[in-house]
Amino acid sequence: MTRINDLWNREELLIKNGIHFSDGSGVEVEISYYPVPDIKKGHYFSFLDVYKEDQENMTKIDVFKEIKLSNGFYCCGGEGSYGSEGFVAYLDERKNLLWVLYSETSNPFVNIMEECEGIVVAESSANFKIRLDVNKPTSLSLK
């Protein structure tokens, strides 16, 4: 049984817009930046259900920036292999994936900073920023 963590360890992600959690759950998130940046949250989904439908729908990922947070965990951002994709991931102290935000349309996330404890800001190469609470990433917003 393939899980999101297995893909992460192979430097791959499922091409499915949303936040993918290590427990196999996910929530749809659509990010657009043109003409006006916008985030739309959708329905919850099962990673396994989506993966079983299309196991070939994968992208290779490259991490551009990784930072150690004040809680000892890590956050990183980067791109997928198709150019328009971006992701932000939250990792535990051993760098095991806890969740990853994946977007087909955000463009790569090239910078990550810790705004305050538990809050990170990810900057896209498309010149917009997203604020994420690492403990509740579904509350993400534009900065």
N, C-alpha and C positions, 0 to 999 in steps of 0.2 A: 504494500500500500504506500503510494507516494504521498508525501505531505509537503506543505510549503517549505518546511525546514530542509527537506531533502533537496528541493530545487535550489534553495538559497546556497546550500553547501556546494552545489555544482555550478554556482554563479549563473543561475537561470531563474526566471520568473514566468509565471503563467500570464499570458496577455489577457488580463481582465481588470478593467478600471475599478479601483477600490482599495480598501484597506484589508489586507489579508493577515489574520491572526494565527499564531503558532498552534492554537487549539483546533484549527480547521474551519473556523467561522470567518466570515467576511462581510463587509458592507460596501455596496456600490458607491463610488465617488467619481463624479465627472468634473474635470477641471478644464476650463477654457480660458484663454488669455486674450483672444481677439474677437471682437473689437474692444470689449471691456472684460477684464478678468472676472471670473465667476467660479463658484464651487457649488455643485448640486449633490446632495446626498440622497441615495436611493434605498433599495431594499437590502435586507440581509441575505446572504447566500452561503452555501456549503462549498468549500474549496474542492472537496472530493467529487461532488456532483458535477461541478464545472470542469474539473480535470478529466473525469471519465468521458465527458462528451467530446472533448477535443484535446487529446494528449500531445498533439503536435503543435499546438498553439503556444509556443514558448519563445522567449527572447533571452539572449545572453546579456549579462549586465556587467558594467564597469563602475566601480566606486571611484568617485572623484575626490570626495572629502569625507573624512571620518574624524569625529571628535569624541573625547572622553568627557562625560558629563559629571557634574558635581556629586551625583549619587553613585559614581563608579561604573555606570553603564555607558553604552556607546550609542551614537547616532551617526548615520552616514547618508550620503546622497550620491546620485550618479545618473547613469543613462542606460537605456536598453540598446539593442543592436540595430534598431530601425531609425535612429536619429531624432524622432519627435518624442520619444519616450523619456520619462523621468521617474525616479523613485526616491523615497526617503524611508530609511529603515531604523528600527530601534532594537538594540542588541543588549543582552545581559552582560555581566562582568566577564563571562567566558566567551563572549561574542556569539552566543546562540541567538537566533532570530526570535524576537517576541512579536513584532508586527512589521509590516511593510506597506507603505502607500505606493501604489503603482498607477501611473497615468500614461496612456498612449499619446496624449496631446499636450502635455505640460512643457515639453522640451526638458533637457537634463537639469537636474538640481545640482548646481555647481558650488554652492556654499551653504554651510550649516553653522549656526551659532546658538549658544544657549543664552536666551534672553534673561531668564531667571530660573531658579531651581524647578525642574519639571516642565519647562516651556522652551521649545526650540523654534527657531525661525529658519526655514529653508528657502533659498533664493534660486529661482529658475533662470536659465540663460535667456528666457523670454522676457526678463526684466519685471517679474512680479515675485512677491514673497508670500509664503504660507506659514501661519503660526500653528503649532501643534502642541497639545498637552500630551506628554509621553505616556501618562497614565490613563488618558481618555482621548485617544487620537481621533475619534469620531466627532469631537467638538472642534475640528480644524476650522480655520478661518483665514481670509486674506488679511495681510498686514498692510 
